[in-house]
């Protein structure tokens, strides 16, 4: 599989999520306990604080996922890492839907909240691009193909996550 194919596949995934956003948003009940709790907290109605909260939740989810994937390296159970990654995506989407539905404020403030919240993945993308650009062998003749491939995949995943998080938290209107 080429990186271009994976990039196109990620882009198609973003478009698919964008087109199916309303039905996905409608699947989550507005009477959810997390939505009610967040919507009653005054600090969550501040776009900067809400964005920082989403930033922190994204960081926690990403860290837990990386930790679990790191642990799975030692157990060598085939295809379990795919289940972990798919679960992480679904949990993140669900959380972003909850954050969107709990938000009440202006569209401009919602864009600020989405931009601040998704900036975690933008920062990760920048870090991975920097590591990719500065990738050098530790010794003469070291093959860096797998390291470069892993960094390209990390860049793709974090870019798709940033765009999706921004679309769900910054642009989505509440589906009734």
N, C-alpha and C positions, 0 to 999 in steps of 0.2 A: 504494500500500500504506500502510495506516495504522500508526501506532506501536502501537496496541492489537493489531492483527493480528500484527505482528512480536513483540510481547511474548508473545502466546499461542503463537505458533510456537516461540519460545525455551523457554517453559514445557513445551510438548509434547516438545521435544527433550530437556529435562532428564528428564522422566518416561520417555521412551523409553530413554534411556541407563541410567536407574535400573532399569528392568525387564529390560534386556538386559545388565546388569552382570556377572552370573555367567558367561554364555557368552563375553563379551568378556574377562573375567579368565582364563577357562580357555584362551583362544587363546594366551596367552603362557606359554612353557615356564619352569618353575621352575629349569631348569639354565642359564638365560641368564647370560652372563658378568657383566653389570652387576648382576644380582640377587645373584649369588654374591659379587662384590666388595663391594657395599654391606652385605650381611648380615654380612660378616666384620669390617668396620670397627667398632670399639667406639663411636666417637663417633656413628655412625648409630643406635645403639640408645638414645641420649638423645633424648627427644621434642622438646626445644627445639632441639637442634642439627640434628636431622633436619628439623624444620619450617623452620629457617632455610635449610637446604640447598635444600629445595623452594621456598622463597620466592625464593632467588637464581636457581634454575633457571627459575622462572616469569618473573622479571625479564629474564633473558638471552633466553629464547624470545620474550617480548613485544617486547623491544628489537630483536632481529634481524628479526622480522616487520614491525615499523613501519619499520625501515630499508629493507627490501626493497620495501615498498609505496611508500615515499617515492621510491626510485629508479625504480620503475615509472611514476611520474607523468610522467617525461621521455621514456619510450619509446612511450607511447600504443598499446600492444598490447592489443586488446580482450579482456576476460574473463580475462586472466592474473592479475589481482589476486584473482579468485575461487579460482583454483588455489592461490595462495599462502596465502590464508586457510584453505581446507579442509586444506591440508597442515599448517599450523600447529596446527589443532585436532587432527588425527590424531596428530601428533608429541607434542603435550601429553598427550593421552589415553594414548598408549603410555608416556610417561615416568611419568605418575601410576600406571599399572598396575605398572611396574617398582618404583617407590618403595613401593607397597603390599605387593608380594610380598617385597621385601627386609626389610620391617619385622618384627621379632619383639618383642613386648612386650605390656603390658596394653592393654585396650580404652580405658581412660582416657588412657593415654599416646598411643595412636594418635589419639584425638580431639584432644589437644593438638597433635600433629604436624600433623594435617590443618588445624586452625584457624590455626596459625602459617604454614603453607605457603600456604594460600589467602588469607591476609590481604593478600598483594600485590595481588590483584584487588579486594579490598574497599577498600583504600586508593586504587586507581585509580578505582573507582566514586565514592568520596567526592570526589576531585579533579574528576572530570567533572561531578558534580552541582553542585559549587561554581562551576565555570566556566559551567555552564548557568544557574544562578541569577543570577550576576553579569554575564551577557552584555549588553553595551551597544554601541550603534553607535559607530563611530569618527567619523562625520560625520552631520549631519542627513539623514534620508531613506535611510540605508543599510538595505538589506534583510538581516535576520539569519536568514531562514528556513533557508537551507542550513547555516549554522553551528549553529543550534539542532537541526536534523535530524541532523547529524553527531554532535553531543554526545549526543543521545538514543540514537543507534545505539551509541555508545561505552559509554554507561551500560548498555544492554542486553547488549552483548557481555561486558563485564567482570563484570556480575552473574551471567550464565550461567556464565562461566568460574570464578568464585569458588565457586558452588554445586557445579558439576561436580567441581572439584578437591577440595573438601571431601568430597563423596560418595565419590570414589575413594580418597583418601588417609586419610580419617578414619573412614569407616563400613564400608568393604569388608572382608569377611573373605576369606581366601585360598581361592579356588576350586581344588579338586583335580581 
